Amino acid sequence: MVYKSEEMEMDAQDSIEEENDIIKEGGDGSHVECPVVTFDVDVGVSNKKFKEECLEAEEKPSLAEEEEEDVVPDGGYGWVIVLGSFLAHVLVGGLERDDGVFYLQFRSHFGESAQLTAWVLALVSTIRLMFGPVASTLCGRYSARSAVMIGGILLTVACLLTASAPNFWFLFFSHTTLQGFGRGFMYAPSIIIVGEYFDKRRGLSTGLGTSGVGVGTFLIVPLTQLLFDFYGFWGAFLVLAGILTNGFVVAMLLRPLSLHQKFVRAFARKESKTAAKAEEGGVLLSKSRQKKGHDVPEDTAEDSQQSSPLVKALTVSEQNGHNEKSTTSSHSQKNQPDGKLQHQKRDGCLKSFLKTCFPVENKQKRSTAGKRLFHFYLLKDSSFLCFCLSICLFTAAFKAAFTFIPALVKSKGLSETDATMILSISGVLDTFGRIGAGLILDCSKLKPWRPMLYNSLIFVIALISFVLPFFSSFAAFVVMCGLYGIMTGAYVSQKSVIIVDILGMQHMSSSFGILILFQGIGTCVGPPLSGAFRDFFGGFDEAFYLGGGLMLVAGFLMVVGNCFLHFSRKGEKESVVDAGSQAAGPGDVAD
């Protein structure tokens, strides 16, 4: 068996040599033919046409590569993607929960009314969320890394400009517009790319990634207050600008899925070549020992016998790929004046740097033609429309609550430090709520009931909003705000998972952009409306009563959406059963 396998390998080598001879003799314009590729080269074919054909052949992926790109890793480098999403939420979530601190600083520094100051903070979150469809489109057309890199640049510039704001109205440009765009570019893509890398563990991975909001609340909110206390308005924003440059590090962690698949294929090829060379070395060693009269160990002979067919397959596959490249290169050199294709030239340092920092997803690049930018037709789905309206009202109350919790705590006789500490504790428990919700809702027995369990959270949050103004002690605020953080963290973190339950994974990217667009409308209305209630009634209690009412309406809308989803799925199952019974026929049914 050893000698038979050696003869097969020698035959494979002879066939490869014959293919190389055929390639070498085919340069006079004759018909070139080999087992791998076939070229019909006529003298009248122009260099430009041949160059385009070669470029198209090389850029077009094979069927195996396309199937491999569709495979979801569901682990591996996907956990690095989760880390990148986590860090992005630390930065964006920390800034979002900083609104209570910013609110007090802007009022004391510029002396404007509560309602006008609330507009600056409401619009920055509104732009972040309403910019969702654009950020999702940029993520789909190019890559998540490109979008997050742009977001990091905008956030850094925004803080530098806010530090030198000459008047209050300049904040609408620096803090509201630029920082809103920056947060939007960093927020949506960091969630979408997690869904691309995970399938079975989507709930857990999303919960872990978005849990960075709680960590950001615990770290960045007290740090921001400390910076304002020690360095003042100007110095605090300069230091924040330096912290936000970490967004560039986050962007580099978010490797596009197509680029990851290239790394996997390259590593597999390298491993196969190493294994083939090792096996080939063992076969040659056994040959040399036999020629010299040495005995070959039985285990070596058995290993060679078992591995020789694999060696032959790997060797022939690699040689065929080499012959294909050499054939293409040979013809291109004869038809090109400089003997090289333009795409084979190395890029300069600047172009290579830009390609690394702003990559393009190859799969998305091939399907760009004819692809619509926005998918608002998804709102025709009744359950998805109810979910969007519900999340709009929820966000209006949720955003107003975290904006005015520090002010509510101060109005009850507690200090700014106590208010900041309460907000930080709420952020820490927000983290546990997100991770816990991902673990619980990923259970196989609970997945069919996941939208209903998700719906029940909002009624608990509404109850907390109603009772929160009745407390006045530090311990009571810690308990109630901590519970509020757990519930809101669980609700917000799983919204992308609920989208997949309603519409499916194929609509995740576009539908998520539409959903956060409705969130943007909520953030635009919530804080200014609560600020108007405060100015009219003279206290913050009524603002939290308003938030509780909005939460109740949002919960009932979600109940209606779940009813639509239940009946639509039931109708689909009945139609499938009817179609199966009709296809079986009366004779089959009787049998």
Secondary structure, DSSP 8 states (H G I E B T S, - for coil): -HHHHHHHHHHHHHHHHHHHHHHHHTTTSSEEE-SS-EEE--TT--HHHHHHHHHHHHHS--HHHHHHHHS---STTHHHHHHHHHHHHHHHHHHHHTHHHHHHHHHHHH---HHHHHHHHHHHHHHHHHTHHHHHHHHHHT-HHHHHHHHHHHHHHHHHHHHT-SSGGGHIIIIIIIHHHHHHHHHHHHHHHHHHH-STTHHHHHHHHHTHHHHHHHHHHHHHHHHHHHHHHHHHHHHHHHHHTTHHHHHHH---HHHHHHHHHHHHHHHHHHHHHHHHHHHHHHHHHHHTT----HHHHHHHHHHHHHHHHHHHHHHHHHHHHHHHHHHHHHHSSSSS-GGGS---HHHHHHHHHS---HHHHHT-TT--S--GGGGGSHHHHHHHHHHHHHHHHHHHHHHHHHHHHHHTT--HHHHHHHHHHHHHHHHHHHHHHHHHHTSTTTGGGHHHHHHHHHHHHHHHHHHGGG--SHHHHHHHHHHHHHHHHHHHHTHHHHHHHHH-GGGHHHHHHHHHHHHHHHHHHHHHHHHHHHHHHSSSHHHHHHHHHHHHHHHHHHHHHHHHHHHHHHHHHHHHHHHHHHHHHHHHHH-
